[in-house]
Amino acid sequence: EYLPGQGIEFHQDGPVYFPTAAVISLASDVVMEFRRGLEVDANRRSLVLRRGSLLLLSGDVYLYWFHGIQPELEKFTVADHCLNAPTGTQVIRERRVSLTFRRVRKTLKTKIRL
């Protein structure tokens, strides 16, 4: 659960969950940003995640792009690098619930018996 003003730091999900992560957004729309690198001027894209939408992260996006959500209190203004909404679109920030699904690789090969 994310309340207005709470964001998600830019991150990658890492090799433990490779090759796919799935995110279902509920209760509120939000803008997720993607950066190829963490530099401020890095190649950037964004998507408006509508309530009830499903986002699948895989392939190059999963491997090479960082993703995060800015901690806006009231609304997001869509920038020109958004892939699915016109520049200047206002996305009202409300309580958002995110269901994230990842498959964790088996990391322990040794069986432990108690």
trRosetta pair geometry for C-beta under 8 A, 3 or more apart (Angstrom, degrees):
i j d omega theta_ij theta_ji phi_ij phi_ji
1 95 6.8 -13 -169 -171 96 98
1 96 7.4 155 -157 85 49 47
1 97 5.3 -22 -101 -103 69 75
1 98 7.9 -176 -78 20 23 72
2 6 4.6 -148 -160 90 81 118
2 7 7.7 71 -160 -96 130 16
2 8 7.4 -63 -101 -46 145 94
2 30 7.7 38 84 -89 138 154
2 69 7.4 38 179 87 166 150
2 95 7.3 156 83 -158 50 51
2 96 4.7 -14 62 64 100 96
2 97 7.7 180 21 -82 72 27
2 98 6.7 31 -4 -6 113 111
3 6 5.2 79 55 3 66 119
3 95 5.6 -20 -110 -105 61 76
4 72 7.2 -61 -159 106 80 63
4 73 5.2 67 156 -162 105 44
4 74 6.6 50 -164 -75 136 32
4 93 4.5 111 -117 126 96 110
4 94 6.5 -28 -55 -114 105 20
4 95 7.3 -68 -23 -61 76 49
5 71 5.5 22 179 173 40 94
5 72 7.4 -92 -83 103 36 25
5 73 4.7 28 -74 -100 86 74
5 93 8.0 124 -27 137 48 142
6 71 5.9 -53 -164 -130 8 94
7 68 6.7 46 160 166 106 96
7 69 4.8 -160 -154 98 76 75
7 70 5.2 -69 -115 161 138 15
7 71 3.3 -96 -19 -60 109 72
7 72 7.5 87 -75 1 106 57
8 11 7.4 -88 155 18 94 109
8 67 7.8 6 105 122 123 76
8 68 4.9 -156 97 -149 80 68
8 69 4.4 60 26 29 93 92
9 68 5.6 -70 140 -125 19 132
10 33 7.6 -56 -94 90 101 103
10 35 6.1 -10 -144 33 141 122
10 38 6.1 151 104 -120 139 88
10 66 4.3 51 173 147 101 125
10 67 6.8 169 -140 82 66 14
10 68 3.8 -86 -78 -19 53 136
11 66 6.1 133 52 -154 7 93
11 67 7.0 -44 61 60 58 61
11 68 6.5 101 9 -74 69 97
12 62 7.7 100 -160 178 95 48
12 63 7.9 25 -155 -169 133 17
12 65 7.5 140 -99 87 98 39
12 66 5.6 -80 -52 -102 80 66
12 67 7.7 97 -94 16 48 77
13 16 7.8 -115 147 57 79 81
13 17 4.8 -60 146 55 118 135
13 18 7.9 157 97 -63 104 58
13 21 5.2 159 -54 -43 170 145
13 57 7.0 128 -2 98 134 142
13 62 6.9 -45 40 -155 114 86
13 102 6.6 -167 -174 -110 138 139
14 17 6.4 84 73 20 72 92
14 18 7.6 -99 120 -38 42 89
15 18 5.0 -25 -148 -13 50 125
15 105 7.9 -28 141 9 74 140
16 104 6.1 -10 156 -140 96 78
16 105 6.0 -137 -164 28 52 99
16 107 7.1 -14 -134 -72 99 126
17 20 7.8 -106 147 71 89 34
17 21 5.8 35 141 -74 136 100
17 102 4.0 -41 -141 -171 125 125
17 103 6.6 121 -156 60 67 50
17 104 6.4 -40 -96 -93 67 55
17 105 7.6 -145 -86 -11 20 85
18 62 6.8 127 -121 145 76 130
18 63 7.8 51 -119 -85 116 81
18 105 7.4 1 52 -38 78 123
19 58 5.7 53 142 -144 87 91
19 59 7.6 52 174 -52 107 39
19 62 6.4 112 -176 95 58 161
20 56 6.3 -20 -162 -169 107 94
20 57 6.7 150 -156 80 53 58
20 58 4.4 -11 -102 -87 85 106
20 62 6.8 -91 -100 -83 37 154
20 102 7.9 -179 99 -129 56 61
20 103 7.2 39 64 17 86 107
21 56 7.5 159 82 -156 46 48
21 57 4.6 -2 55 53 92 110
21 58 7.8 -179 25 -63 56 66
21 62 6.8 149 11 -118 93 110
21 100 6.4 -7 -180 -170 107 97
21 101 7.0 158 -164 80 58 53
21 102 4.9 -17 -114 -92 87 92
22 54 6.5 -15 -169 -169 98 97
22 55 7.2 157 -157 82 48 52
22 56 5.4 -15 -104 -103 77 71
22 57 7.7 -158 -73 21 32 72
22 100 7.2 155 84 -156 50 49
22 101 4.4 -10 61 57 100 105
22 102 7.8 -176 26 -68 67 48
23 49 7.4 -40 112 -139 120 147
23 54 7.2 150 79 -158 49 48
23 55 4.4 -11 58 58 100 102
23 56 8.0 -170 22 -73 70 29
23 57 7.4 43 -5 -12 106 104
23 98 5.9 -20 -164 -167 102 102
23 99 7.1 149 -157 78 49 51
23 100 5.1 -12 -103 -103 79 76
23 101 7.7 -163 -72 21 36 70
24 52 7.7 -22 -172 -156 90 25
24 53 7.3 177 -147 89 53 41
24 54 5.5 -20 -97 -100 75 71
24 55 8.0 -172 -75 21 29 71
24 98 7.3 152 76 -158 51 50
24 99 4.4 -6 54 57 102 104
24 101 7.9 44 -7 -9 96 104
25 28 7.7 -87 168 73 104 52
25 29 7.5 68 138 -121 139 36
25 30 6.4 -146 -147 28 140 105
25 49 4.4 123 -27 146 159 115
25 50 6.9 144 81 85 128 30
25 51 5.9 -111 120 -114 93 38
25 52 7.1 -38 81 20 74 22
25 53 5.2 7 41 53 107 85
25 55 7.2 50 -21 -7 104 108
25 96 6.4 -31 -161 -167 92 110
25 97 7.7 135 -165 78 45 54
25 98 5.9 -17 -106 -105 61 76
26 51 5.9 56 -152 -156 28 86
26 52 6.8 69 -106 -66 60 47
26 96 7.1 135 74 -167 52 60
26 97 4.1 -27 71 69 107 101
26 98 7.3 -170 25 -76 79 29
26 99 6.9 49 -9 -9 116 99
27 51 5.9 -155 52 -126 18 122
27 94 6.8 -130 143 107 91 106
27 95 5.4 -55 146 103 139 83
27 96 5.4 178 76 -122 104 36
27 97 4.8 87 2 9 125 91
28 51 5.8 94 14 -73 5 112
28 92 7.6 -107 -157 99 105 78
28 93 6.9 62 165 -161 141 38
28 94 3.9 -169 -103 67 135 90
28 95 5.9 151 -19 76 131 39
28 96 4.2 -94 55 -79 106 82
29 48 6.0 2 -177 179 114 98
29 49 6.6 164 -157 85 60 54
29 50 5.2 -21 -107 -120 98 48
29 51 5.7 -81 -58 -25 60 79
29 91 5.0 -116 113 -159 117 106
29 92 7.2 79 54 54 104 65
30 48 7.6 164 85 -156 31 57
30 49 5.2 -10 63 56 81 103
30 69 5.8 -6 164 -136 126 134
30 76 7.2 97 -158 -11 49 145
30 91 6.8 131 -122 146 19 136
30 93 7.2 62 -107 -118 79 77
30 96 5.3 8 -42 -92 129 162
31 46 5.4 14 180 175 101 126
31 47 7.3 165 -153 83 58 37
31 48 5.6 -35 -97 -99 72 62
31 49 7.4 169 -100 13 18 78
31 69 7.0 137 82 -135 56 82
31 70 7.3 -4 80 27 104 101
31 76 4.2 -166 6 153 127 163
31 78 6.4 -174 -104 -97 138 73
31 82 7.3 -66 -142 -107 114 120
31 91 5.5 148 -39 46 99 154
32 46 6.5 166 86 -155 44 73
32 47 5.4 -10 59 59 94 88
32 49 5.4 50 -10 -23 111 118
32 55 7.3 23 31 -106 158 170
32 67 5.8 12 172 -173 109 108
32 68 7.3 161 -157 82 72 20
32 69 5.6 -52 -106 -80 64 87
33 44 6.6 -21 -171 -162 102 104
33 45 7.5 154 -160 86 56 43
33 46 4.6 -32 -104 -99 63 97
33 67 6.8 163 86 -150 48 59
33 68 5.9 -23 62 66 93 71
33 69 7.1 149 14 -97 83 35
33 70 6.8 55 -5 -29 130 93
34 44 6.8 145 82 -158 59 54
34 45 4.6 -12 61 65 110 89
34 46 6.6 -180 15 -85 76 41
34 47 7.5 42 -14 -4 112 94
34 61 6.9 -45 -145 -147 145 98
34 65 4.7 8 -174 171 106 129
34 66 7.0 153 -157 78 54 47
34 67 5.1 -21 -99 -96 72 82
35 38 6.5 98 108 -101 136 32
35 39 7.8 -169 173 54 130 53
35 42 4.4 73 -174 91 103 131
35 43 7.0 136 -158 76 55 53
35 44 5.3 -18 -100 -100 74 77
35 65 6.6 149 73 -161 31 77
35 66 4.9 -18 63 59 89 99
35 67 7.8 173 20 -80 67 36
35 68 8.0 -13 9 20 106 102
36 42 5.6 -165 67 170 57 108
36 43 4.2 1 36 61 115 108
36 44 7.9 -136 12 -68 74 36
36 64 5.9 11 -137 139 92 99
36 65 5.3 -51 -86 -101 66 75
36 66 7.7 165 -97 15 17 76
37 42 3.9 -164 73 -121 97 131
37 43 7.2 85 25 28 101 78
37 66 7.3 -90 71 4 8 115
38 42 6.6 110 46 -31 8 149
38 66 6.0 48 -80 0 75 162
39 42 4.5 130 62 -48 80 92
44 79 7.9 -5 121 95 129 143
44 81 4.9 71 104 121 90 167
45 65 7.8 -30 39 -146 110 143
45 81 5.3 -128 -112 156 39 103
45 82 7.5 111 -176 -111 61 25
45 83 5.8 23 -173 -36 110 111
46 78 7.1 -167 95 -146 133 77
46 79 6.3 91 18 47 139 99
46 81 5.8 92 8 97 88 87
46 82 4.6 -43 76 -99 98 72
46 83 7.1 -176 76 3 43 78
47 55 7.1 134 100 -112 149 126
47 82 6.9 138 -91 -154 25 78
47 83 5.7 -25 -89 47 78 105
47 84 5.6 40 -142 20 75 118
48 78 6.6 -40 -61 -96 113 124
48 82 6.6 36 -28 -164 88 128
48 84 5.7 -125 34 85 88 103
48 85 4.5 51 -10 -23 134 135
48 89 7.2 -50 -65 101 147 140
48 91 5.9 -170 -130 -86 112 141
49 53 5.3 -153 -168 68 68 133
49 55 5.9 -52 -114 -42 115 129
50 53 4.5 101 59 -35 75 122
51 96 7.9 -138 -95 -126 89 85
57 61 5.5 -122 -151 112 77 111
57 62 4.8 123 147 -83 88 86
57 67 7.2 -108 -105 -8 142 153
58 61 6.8 45 59 56 32 100
58 62 5.0 -6 -131 -23 19 132
59 62 6.0 112 49 19 33 100
59 63 7.0 -77 142 3 32 105
60 63 5.7 -65 -137 47 31 105
60 64 5.3 -27 -175 27 72 117
60 65 7.1 66 135 -14 73 102
61 64 7.3 -69 -111 53 13 76
61 65 4.9 -36 -151 33 55 130
61 67 8.0 41 173 -51 96 121
62 65 7.7 15 -19 43 11 88
70 76 7.0 128 59 -110 116 106
72 75 6.4 -83 154 78 135 19
72 76 5.3 -179 16 -73 166 73
72 93 5.1 -172 100 -53 102 153
73 93 6.6 153 122 75 19 144
74 92 7.2 -52 164 -147 63 66
74 93 5.7 138 143 40 12 108
75 90 5.2 -4 176 -170 138 94
75 91 6.1 152 -164 76 77 46
75 92 5.1 -40 -102 -107 95 43
75 93 5.6 -152 -84 -5 31 88
76 90 7.4 148 76 -159 51 46
76 91 4.2 -10 56 58 101 106
76 93 6.4 103 -22 -58 82 100
77 88 6.4 -22 -172 -139 97 36
77 89 7.4 151 -158 74 50 42
77 90 6.1 -23 -101 -100 67 63
77 91 7.8 -167 -75 20 21 78
78 82 4.5 -29 -172 -21 106 159
78 85 4.8 -110 -123 99 165 117
78 86 6.9 105 89 88 139 40
78 87 6.0 -146 107 -129 92 31
78 88 6.4 -33 62 38 87 19
78 89 4.1 19 15 52 132 90
78 90 7.7 -116 -2 -59 87 20
78 91 6.6 89 -50 -17 92 107
79 82 5.9 135 64 -28 59 93
79 87 6.5 -14 169 -128 23 86
80 87 4.6 6 -89 -97 65 129
82 85 5.0 -40 137 55 140 82
82 86 7.8 8 77 74 124 5
82 87 6.9 164 32 -82 109 56
82 89 7.5 -99 76 36 164 117
85 89 4.4 -85 159 34 117 157
85 91 7.7 49 137 -57 175 113
86 89 5.3 115 66 -43 72 106
104 107 7.5 -54 162 -21 99 105
106 109 7.5 92 135 -79 108 61
108 112 7.8 -35 159 -14 140 106
